């Protein structure tokens, strides 16, 4: 428990014009190596990002998801969680 690993946080309800580079810039202050994959399938008006963090604990990821969930971002309200099946 508390072991650092490669962990993912899903962030949904992103605006359609968002890019991986935009998110990278907005999240670089967190101090983790991260990579971002955007999902644009189905409804093209909403985009979901799967953000993979290197060296983050699950507890820290869950706290980050809690902070992001409900946060206003570019005229949207974010939805964020740590998916069990991707962690």
C-alpha angles and dihedrals in degrees: 000000000000089000115151114241144144104292134176132218120194116214118189141184092049117160117264094243094057118120132200088246091055091054092043090056093045093051103037091094088071090077099228131119104248142172127200132211119188121211114206101166122134112357105039091198092071127052129193123204125206105204117196115204122197117216098008122132120232089242091055091046091052091050090049091049090050090052093048096044109097093007117140112242125172094336092315135099110234125227115204137174143150105250114222094212095054100042 
